[in-house]
Amino acid sequence: MRLLTFWTISALACQLALASVLAIDYGTDFITASLMKPGVPFDVLLNKDSKRKVSSTVAWKKGDRLFGQDAFNTGSRFPSDTFTYLKTLLGAPFDAPVVTYYTQIASADIAESARRTVDLVQSHGTKWAVEELVAMKFAYIKHLAELVANEKVTDVVVTVPPYYSQFERDAIADAIEISGLRTLAIINDGTAVAVNYAMTRTFPTPEYHVIYDAGSSGIRATVASFTTAKDPKTGAAGTHIAVSGVGYDRTTGGVELDRRMREILIDAFNAKTGRDIRQDKRGMAKLWKEALRVKAILSANTEAMAMVESLAWDIDFKTKVTRAQFEEKCKDLKSEYAKPIEEALKNAGLTLDNITSVIFTGGSTRIPMVQSAVKAAVGEDKIALNVNADEAAVLGAALYGASLSRQFKTKAIKVSDISVHDIQISYFAAATTANSRPRSITTLIFPAGSKVGAKKVLTFKRKEDFSVFLDYKFPVAPGFPTRMLEVEIGGVAEAFANLTERGAVDPVVKATLTLSDSGFVAVKDAVAYGEIKDESLTGKLKGLFGGGASSSDEATAESADNAPPRDSESSSASAASSSASASTSAAAEKEPKKAAVPVENTIPLSLEVTFPTIPPMTVEQKKTSRSRLRAIDAEELTKTRREEARNTFESYLYRLRDLLDEDNKDTPFKKCSQPRERTAIAEKLDDSFAWLSERGDLAETSQFLDKRIALETLEKPIIHRYQEIEAFPQALNNSQMWNWSTRLFLQEARTNLTNEAAADLPSKWTSLELDALEKTLREHEAWLSEWVEKQKSVKSYQDPVIETTEMKARAKVLESHLQRLWKRKVPKAVKKVKPTTTTATTEAAKETEGTTTTGDEAAGEEAPNVVDSDEQQQQIPLEEEPGHDEL
């Protein structure tokens, strides 16, 4: 079970500390994307044309790489350089039927790769792996997301059909890595729709819904239960989504309907012209585009007119297609549309009576024939159209991705997903005699319906190195292999010898197999384990009373060693398989409850993984592919900069030509320029136009910049004069304002200084400081008066004798001098207090001098300087308190 608590921090989020999460719903026809980032509204990403979905196409047009609708539209002109419907080729062997089918729906040339998969070939011979072309699309979506996020985006969640095999999931993961993104998670699209459905709803009582997704590449139905419960840790109410059954059809999708629509148009053209349009790639590409348009029209109308101008051999094509004609062409498919729902309910152990609704999603659910087939099977009252058929999956994937980041807080939700394929492990039993025939033992470890995130531990009683094989029990698709990977477990003999020296009894090999949250199966690790007996008195007592560990608790994968020999690796005796499967399940349940095994009891073993059938891309291959994509990006960036430089230069030339036009006599350019300057610019302009015409197509970016700089150098004095004329009044006004402000300040400051001196009060300024300010003022006034008069005699086409920058600088000097004095605070007044004598001192003076005096008399001449209490409060600062000074 996968835990999705949107306001708690998962262990993965603690490590990644994600700032933004990109979600991509990668479809056969279209790609939709969404970005989760704090401060960015949660919605679907828009492309440069403000479209909410992007055509899943990449193409080249005369060396320029295109994406989206621009790429799709070039298919009729450059069919060999337009690559679409690549999703059908992900992870597919070159000899699989789906590859043959691809050649019927697409015009691109294909070749077999070194990995026995498919390469696509451009018209000039360049080969691209399917993963590389898909990575280009992901990189394009990444660029759109970064424009919105205004930062780098690296983490992504991608949706895939639930029936995707390990080969296809590996291909998606490789494409993500090549594009420069990092796989945060791969989520089944039906599960993503369920998350989106649950985010705005509560479920007081448990509900079962079928997510029916009719897409371009196939049909899938996902049965999901929705319940509302409280989290035992936080006490907060949340929704639990559990997938319990999946049904699918890989072949009956929207692409097949498009192909059959095109067949109708092909037959009509061939019948009218007597020629076979299949021999013309461009014509076939044009008909495919027209078939898509006509099919969309027939979803809302009973008939449509197909028209293609100059379809092939300069022949214009026009014909009428009716909905009845289209449905007759596809009548054998109608019964197939509801079968995935029946299969999903059967796998979930439910009936239609248990289902609340069948939620429609996917573009093909808009086709009336598909709707009628499903309604006939489940009843019209079960059909629900309460999610966005195009965007529900990507929005759900984005919300799922947000659960892996500490940056977001939203509704608490738990998701439990399943795997739809039977996964088994096989290996050769140890030979009993030298001449005995090796026996293949097969154990079903993850049957269809197993929850993702599961782990199983198998125990092998082997004494030498051995290999295990992970396979699908049945082919996941026609032409696909069943074997996924082979794992060689090494170092067994040495580890057993080491454990025996430590006192271990009957050591075994334990291998941990995992089914990850994203649907990948792998052998996580393998160790040699042996129980070491404790010979102390305490240990013996524990052994006597059952305190020691028992080997019977462990799953023994080779418990079927005495079973009859197998005819092949894929065959397995039912008794051995059921015994091993039951024991492994028991071990998986008991393993977490057992105490941690001491480190001394285990020794890690080496694992060497190989891919005997369809290998994923190696690290070096992915590095090479990423380098190829970066080289294309760099080349395109250089080309873009060159085109921008050329366009800017050409626009600049036309602007100058308009300024030099003889009809424009009273323009600022003419007023601020001299005849010789205009003549020089005109000559240089003619040379630039001639150079652009002759060498513009071959010139580099730097040459465009150099040519423009040469012209700007001639134009710069003219522009400078105009700018000075424009800026002079404001600069003069600013200078005069500071002159006036300074003179006003001096007048007031000198008055205050005189009054404060008469009242024996402190002042903020001295006479010297005010004299210095007045000197600065007079110098500024004299300079300004002199040079302004000189500037008045300058003509508009002459260079100014006084620059506004110098005027501002001199005014700034005066401003700073004034502000320095203006902001000064008034100093605190200091009170002079005469020291007084104590009573004891006075008595001593009387005894010494033999006279009697008062306190004032003892003070002598200082007495008149003592201030009264009111004056004292005014002159002594508030924080000081008057007191007696000690003698």
N, C-alpha and C positions, 0 to 999 in steps of 0.2 A: 504494500500500500504506500502510496506517495502522499506525504503530508504537505498541504498547501495552506499555511496559516499566514494571512496577508499582513498581520501586524506583529508577527514574531520573526526572529532572524534565524534562518537556517544555517547549518554549518557551512554550506557552500557560499552563502551570501556573506558570511563573516570573512571568508578568504578573499572574495572578489570585490566586495564593497562597490557594487555597480552604481554608476551614476545615471545611466540610461540603458534601456533595453529595446532592441529592435525586433519586431515580429514580422515574419514573412509567410504568407500563404502562397506557396509556389504551385500554381495551377498549370495545366497543359496549355490552356488558351491565354489566361491572364494571371498576373501577379498583383496581389494587394499587400500592402505593408502598413504597419502602425508603429508609432514610437511612444514609449513610456519614458517620460523625463520630468522631473520636478519642475514646475513652472510652465510646462508646455501643455496645451489642451490635448486631452486624450481623444484622438480621432484617427481616421485613415490618412496616410500620407498622400499628398498630391504630387503629380509630376509637373514638368515645366509647362504643360498645357492645361494645368489645373484639373486633370482627370484623376478620378479616385481609383482607377485600376489601370495597370500597364500591360500592354500586350507582351506575352512571353516570347519575345522574338529578339534576335540579334542579327544584324545584317551589315554588309559592306557595300557602299555605293561609291565607286570610283576611288577606293582607298579610304573613304571616310566611314567610320564605324557608327552605326545607328542603333537605337534601342526603341522599344515600345511601338506605337502606331507608325512612326516614321519608318522603322525597320520593316514592319509588316507590309506597308504600302509599296515598298520597293520589290516585293516578291515577284510581281508581274514583269518587272524590267530586269531584275538580276536574280533569277530563281536559284542559280547555283551558289549564290553568295548570301542567301537568306535562310536562316536556321530557326525553325520553330518546331513545336511539339517534341522538344528534346526530353521532356519528362518520361516519355514512353521508352526511351533508350537507356535510362539510368540503370547501371548494374546489369544490363542485359548481355548475354553471350552473343557473339556475332552471328551464330547459326540459329538463334532462337526465332520462332515464328513472328514475334513482335517486330523484329528488325525487317523482315520481309514486308510486314504490314506498313511499316514506316515508309518504305519506298513507294507505297501506293498513295500516301497522303501528303508526301513532301517531295520537293524537286531537288533537294540537295544530294550530292554524291557522298557515298560512304565507303569506308575501307576498314579492314580488320586491324586492330591495334596489337601491340606486343603482349598485352594482357588478355588477349582474346575477346576484347570488348569492341565497341564501335568507335571509329574515328570519323569525323566529317571533313570533307575536302572542299576547299574553296576552288573557284574557277581557275586560279593560277597555280594550284597544286598544294597550297599550305594546308597542313592537317591539324585538326583540333580535336582533342578528346572531348567527349560529352561533358565531363566534369569541368573542363576549362571554359566551355561556352556557357554553361550554367553559372559558373563563377563570375563571368562577365556581367550577367544579369544581376547577380547578388551585389556585385561591386557598384553597379549603377544605382540600385536601391539604397545601398549604403551611402552613396554620395547625396541622394535626395534627403536621407535622414540627417546627415551632417549639416546640410543647409538649414534645416529646421532647428536642430539642436544647437547649432553654433559651436560645436565641439566634435571631437572624434567619437565615433560610435563603433564599438568592437563586439559587443555581446548580442547574440541573436537567438531567437527561438523560431524554428521552422516547422510548419505543419507537413505531414505526409499521410497518405492513406494508411489505414490500420493493417492492410494486407501486405505492406511493404516488407520485403525480406531483408536479411542482413546485408546482402549484396547491394540492394538499392539504398539502404540507410548508410552504408559505407560511402557510396558514391555521393550522396547528399552531403555527408560530413566532409568529404574531400573537397567538394566544390565550395563549401563554406570557408574552409581553411585557405584555399587558394585565393579567394576573394578578399582576404585580409580580415575576415570576421572570426569570431570565436564561438563555437557551438555551446550555447548555454543549455539548450534542451532541444530534443526533437519530440514533438507531440502529435498524436494521431488527430486528424482533422475533425473527426466526429466528437472526440473528447473536447477539443477546443470549442466547438459549437456548444456543447453541453455547459462548459464553463461560462460562456457568454450568456446563455439562456438563464443560468442560475443567479447571475450577478444582480439582477433587479427583481428577483422573486423570492418568496419564502414558501416553505412547504410544511404547513401544519401537520399534514398526514403524508406518509411516503407516497411517491408517485413514480411510475415508470413511463418513460417516453422513448420513442424511436427517433433517432436523428437520421433522416433519410437524405443522403447526399448524392444527387445525380450530377456528376461532373463530366468533363470532357473525356477523361481517360477511363472512367468506369463508374460503377454504382456501388455504394456501400451503405449499409444500415447498421447503426449502433444502438443497442438497447442500453439505456442508462437509468439508474434509479436515483431519485433526488429525495433526500431526507434532511430535516432540520434537527440539530441536536446541540447540546452544550459541550464546549470543550472542558474535559475534566480538570485541566490545569488552570485555565484562565476563567472558566465559568461563563465565557461569552458564547452567545448563540452563533452557530455557523451552519453551513450547508455541506452535506456529504454527497458527493457524486461517485457512484460505483458503476463501472461498465461491466455488464454481465454477459453480453453476447454480441457477436459481430457477424454479419453476412455481407458478401460482396460478389461482384461480377467484374472481372478485369476488362472485358471486351465490349460490353454493351454500354458505351458512353456517348457523349455528344460528338466526338470525332467520327465515330461510325455513322451517325446520322448525317454529319456534314459530307462524308464520303458518298453516301447513298444519294444525297441531294445532287452532288456533282455528277454522279452517274446518270441521273435524269437529264441534266443539261448536256452531258456528253452525247447521250443517245439522240437528243434532239438536234444537236449540231451536226452529228455525223449523218443523220437521216436527211437533213436539208442540203448538205454540201456534198455528200458522198466521199468525204475525206475523213481520216481518223485524227481527231484532235490530240489523241494520246501521244502522237509523235512530236508534238510541239510543247516544249517545257514551259515557255512563256504563256502559251494559250491555256495549259493546264493550271498554271498558277492564277491566271485571271479568272478561270471558271471556279476555282476554289474560293476565291474572294467573293465572287458573285453568289456562290452557293450559300455562304454564311449569311449574306444579306437577305436572300430569299427565304431561308429558313426562319430568320428572325421575323420577317414580315408575316409568314404563315402562322406564327404563334398567336397573332392577333387578328388575322384575316383569313378568309377561305381561299383566296387566290392571290398571286403576285406575278408581276411581269419581270422576267429576267432579260437584261440588256447589257451587252458588252460591245463597245465600239472597237472595230478592228481587232477582233479576237485572235485571228490567225490568218495568214496569207491575205491580209487586207480585207477580210470578210467581216462584216458587222453581224452580230448575233442578237436575235430577239425571239423570245418564246414565252408562253404563259404556262405557269405551274400552279396547280391547285393543291389544297391541303389533302384532299382525297387521294390524289395521285402520289403525294409524298407518303401518306400513311400506308397506301397499298405497297409501296416499295419497301416499307419497314415493318410490314405486318408480322413477320416471323420474330421480330424483336419484342413485340408488345407483351407477350407472355413472360418475358424475362425480367421486366422492370420490377415486379413485386417479389420475385424469388429471394433477393437478398433480405427482405423483411421477414419472410418465412424462415429463412436459415438463421437469422439473428435471434428470433424468438425461440427457435428450437434449441440453439446453443445456450440460451439463457434459461431454458426450462420454463418458459412463460407462454401464454396464449394472448390473443388479441383482447380478451376480456380484462387482462391485467394492465393493458396499455391505456394511458390517459390520452395521448395524442401522438401523431406521427408528424414530426417537425420537418418541413421541407427546407432544404438548402441546396445550393448548387444551381448553376445556370440552366441546366437541362430540365429542371422542375417547372420551368415556364412553358414547356412544350405541351400542348393539349393532349397529345397521345400518351405522354408519360403520366400526366395527371390523371387521365381517365383510367389507365391501367392500375395505378396505385389505389385510386378511389374504389374501383371495383373489387380490389382485394381486401381493403381494410375498412371501407365505408367512408362516405364523405364527411360524416360527423367527426371522424378521427383526424382529419387533415388539419394541420395548424400552419398558418403563414405568419407567425409572430416573431420571426427573426429575419434579418437582412440576408437574403440568399447569397449575396456576393461578399459580405463583409463580416458575417458572424464568426467565421473560423479565425480570421486574423485578429479580430478584437478579443476573442477568447484566448488566443495564444499570447497576446500582449498582456492580458490580465494574469495569465499563468506565469509569464516571465517576471511580472512585477512581484510575484510571491517569492522569487529568489533574490530579491534585493531589499535592503534595509531602507531604501529611499521612499518606499510607498506604503501607505496604509489604506486598506480597503476591506471589503467584506471578507470574513473568514470562510474559507472553503477547503474541503479535503477532496482529493481525487484519487480514485483507485482504478487503474487501467489494467488491461489484460493483453496477452499475446494471442494471436489467432492461429499460430502454426504449432504442430507437434515437433518438439526438439528432442533428439535422443543422442546418447553417447555410446560409442562402440569402441571395442579394443580387442586385441587378440589375447586369449588365455595363455597362461604359461604352459609350455609343452611338458607333458608328463613323461614322455620318453623321447629318445633322440630321433626316432623315425615317425613320431606321431604327427598327425596333420593339425596345423594350427586351427583353433576354433575361434570364431568371432562371437563375442558377447555384446549384446545390444540392450541398453536400458533407456526407457523413456524418462527423461529428467524434468522437462518442462512441457507437459501436455498442453494442448490448445485450451485456452481459458486460464492459464497460469497468470497470476498477478505480476506485473512488472515490478522490479526492485527485489525480486525473490533471490534467495541464495540456498544452495544445497552443497552438502559436504559428502563426498564419496570416499570410501576406504578401500584400498587395494592391497591385497596380500601378495605383493610382488617383491622380488629380491634383486632384480636387475632393472636397468633402464627400459622404459616401455613408452608407447605412444597411445594417445586416445584421439578419437575422431568425433567431431560434433557435426551432426547431420540433421536435416529436416526429414521427417518420416515419409512425407510425400512431397513431390515437386511443388514449389510455390506458384509456378506458372509454367506453361508449356515451353520446353526447351531449356529451362533453368536447372542447374545441378542441385542435388540435395546436400552434398557435402559443403560445409562452410569453412572449416579449418581443421588443421591437425596440430596437436600439441605433443611434443616429445618431452617427457619428464626424465631428467637426467640426474646423475649423482646419487642414485639409490643405494648401490652397493657400499659406497664409501660412508654414506650417512648411517646405514644399518650397522656397519662395523663400529662406527663411533658410538652409536647408542648401546651396542652390545658391551663395549668396554665400560660404559657407565653403569651397566647392570640392568639394561632394559630387557624385557622378555617379550618375544614375538613382536618385533617392530612392524609397523605397517605404513603405507603411504596414504596420506589424506590430501585430497584435492578439493578446492572450493570453486564451485561453478556459480556464476551470477547471470541473472537476466536484468540488465540495467533499466533504469527508468525510461530511457530512450529506445529500448527494445533491442539492445545489443547483447548477445550471449558470448561469454568468454570464460576461460579458466583463469581465475584471479590469482591463485597461488597453489603451491603444493609443498607439503612438508613430510618429513619422515618422523613418525611418532612411535614412542615406545614407553610402556609403563615401567618405571624404575621402582623396584620394591624397597621398602624401608626396613632394614634388618634390625633396627633398634627395638627395644621392648615396647615402646609406644606404637611403632609401626606394626609390630606383630599383633598387638591387641586390636588395632584398627582393622587389620586383615582378618583376624578371627571373628570379629563382630560385624564384618561387612563394611568397614569404613573405607576400604580402598576402592579405586575405580574398577569398573568391570568392562572388559572388552566387548561384552555382549551388547552394550549400549551403542556401539558404533555400527554404522552402515557398512556392510561388507559387500563391495561391488562384485567380488568374485565368488559369492556364495553359490553360484551356478556352475562351478568348475566341473562338477560331476554330471552335468546335464548332457544329453546327446549332442554330438557334433552338429555344427551349423553348416548348411550348404553354401552360404555366402555371408559376407559381412552384414548385409542389410537384414538377413533373416534373424529371428530370435525366438527361442522357446517361450511360450506363454508363462510357464511356471517360473522360469528364471527371471523374466522381465518383471512379472508381478511381484516376485519376492524381492528383487533388487529395488524396484520402485517403492515398495512399501517400506523397506528398511531405510532407504534414503530419506523418505518422507518422515519416518520416525526420528531419524538422526537430525533432520533439519528442525524438527520441533523440539527435540531434547537439547540440541547443541547450545542454544542461548542460555538454558537453565543450568548447565554444568559449570562448575567452578573453572576459573582460568587455568589452563594447562601450564605448568611450570616451564620456563624457558629451557631448562636442561633436558626436558623430555622431547623437544622438537628441534629439527634441523631443516632449514629451508632447502628446497630442491630447485634445480634450474628448470626453466620452461623455455622451450624453443618453438615458436608458433610459425607455421607455414600455411599458405593458402593454396591448396592443390587445384582449385577450379577457377574461380573468378577472384583474383587478389585485389584488394584495395590499392590505391596508389601508395608507393613508398615515400619516405620522407624526402629522398632526393628528387623523385619525380614531382612531388608537390612544390619543392623549391624551384625546380626548373620551370614549372607551369606558372608559378607566381612571378618569376623573373620575366617570362614572356608577357604576361599581362601588364607588369610594371613598365616594360619597354614600350608596349602599345600606348599605355597611359601617358608616358613621357613624350612619345612621338606626337600624340594627339594634343598634348598641352603646348608643345612647341609649335605645332601647326595652328592651334587656336591663337596663340600670341602673335604669330606671323600675320594671320588674317586680321586680327584686331589692329596690328600696326599698319597694315596696308589700308584698311578701311579708314582708320583715323587720318593717315597721311593723305588719302584721296579726298576725304571730306575737307581737310585743311586747305588743299589746293583749290577746291571749288569755292571755299569761303574767301580766300585771297583774291581769286578772280572776280568775285562779285564786288569786293571792296575797290578793286582797280577799275571797275566799269566806268566809262566816261559819262554815263547817264547819271551816276551818283555824284553830284558835284558838291553838295552841302553836307556831306557826311562827316562825322568826327574824324574818320580816317584821312579824308582829303584835307581837312582843316589842320590837322596835326602833322602832316607829312610834307616833305619838300619834293619838287619835281624830280630831282636826281635820285631820291630815295625810291620814289614810285617806279622810275625807269629801271633801277637795279632789281627791284622786286619782280617787275614784269619779265625781265630777261631770265631771271632765275626760275620764275614760274613756268615759262615756256620750256626751259630745259627739263624741269621736273616732270611736266606732262609728257614730254617726248620720252624721257627715261622710263616712266611708268608704263607707257604703252609698249615699249620695246623690251624692257627687262623686268617689268613688274612680276611676271609669272615665275621668274627664276630667282628673284632677289631674296635675300635673307632679312630677318627681322631687324638686324642692326643697320642694314642699308636704308631701310625705310626711316628709321630713327635718325640716321645721319642726314638724310635729305631734308627731313623736317626741321632739324636743328639749324641747318644752313639757312633756311628761309626764315625761321623764327629769329635768328640773329639780325637779319635785315629789318624785320618788323618790330623788334623789341624797342628801339628808340622812339618809334611812333606811338607805340602802346604806352611807353613810359610817360611821354608828354601828356597824352590824354588822361592817364591816371593821376598825374600831378595836378592837372587843371581841375579834375573832379574832386581831389582830396584837399586842395589848397584852402577853400573857404572854411571848411571844418577845422583844419589845423590852425588857421589864423584866429578863428573864433575861440578855440581852446586856449591859445596863448594869451589873448586879450582877457579872457575870463580869469586866468590866474594872476595877471597883472592887477586887475581890479580887485580880486579877492585879497591879494597881498597888501595893496595900499589901504584897503579898508581895515585889515587886521592891524597894520602898523599904527593907524590913527587911533584905534581903540586901545591897543596895547600901551601906547605911550601915555594916554590919558590915565589908564589904570595904574601905570607905574608911578606917575606923579601923585595920585591920590593915596596909594599904598605907602609911599615914602613919607607923606605928611602925617599919616596915621600910625607910623612906625609898625606897619604890617609887612609880612614877607610877600614877595612877588614871584611869579613864575619865570619872569625873564629879567635880564639885566639890560642896561642901556647899550652895552657893547654888542649883545646878541641882536638887539633890534636894529642897531646901526649896520651890522653885518647883513641882515636880511634886506635892509633898505638898499644896501650897495648891490646885492644880487638883483634886486628888482630893477634898479636903474640900469644896470648893465644889460638886462634882458630887454627892457624897453628901448634902449638905445639901439641894440642890435636889430630888434624887430622893426623899428622905424626905418632904419637905414636900408635893410634888405627888402622890405616890402615895397619901398619906393622903387628900388631897382627892378623888382619883379613886375611892376606895373608896366614897364616899358618893353617887356618881352612879348614877342608875338607867339601865337598858338603853335606855329610850326618850328619854333626855336626851343632849344633846351632850356629848362628853367635855371635861373641863377641861384635860387634858394629851394632846397629840397624839403618836402614836408616831413621827412624823417628827421632832418636836423632841427626843424621847428619843434617837433614833438620832443626831441631829446633835450633841447634847451628849456622848454616849458616844464619838462620833468624835473630838471635841476631846481627851478624855482618852487615847483610843487613840493618836492621833498624837503627843501629848507623850511617852507611854510608849515608843512604838516608836522615836522619835528618840534617846532615851537608850539603849535596849536594843541598838540596832544599831551603836552607836559602838564603834570599835576601841580597843584598849589602846595608848596612846602608847609609843613606843620610849624606853628608858632611855638617858641620855647620861652617859658616864664622864668624869670630870675627871682628866686626866693631868698631873703636874708636869713642866715642861720639864727636860731633863738636859743636862749639858755634855759637850763632847767632850774628848778627851785633850789636844789642842793648847791648848784654853782653860785647862784645869787647870794645865798647865805654865807658861802665861803668868801665871796668878794666883800661882803659887809664886814666880816670879821677882820679881813686883811686891811681894808682901807679905813675902817672906822666910820664909814658914811652910809646913809640910807638912800637908795635910789630905786626908781621904778624900772620896769622892764624897758620902757621906751628910752629912758635916760641912759640905761646901760648900753643901749644900741648905738647911741651917739649919732653920727651923721647918716648912718644907714637907715634909720627909721623911716624917713619920708618915702623911700623906694618900695615899701611894702604895699601891695595892692589889696583892695578890699575883696570880699568873697565873690561879688558879682563879676568883677574884672578877672579874678582868678579863674573862674569857670569858663570864661570866654577864651583865655589864652592857653590854658593847660590842655593838652590833648585828652580825649575822653578816656583813653586807657590808663592814664596816670592819675594818681590820687595825691593831693597835697599833704605834706606831713612835716615833722620837725627834723631839721638837720642836726646831727650830733656834733658837739665840739670836738 
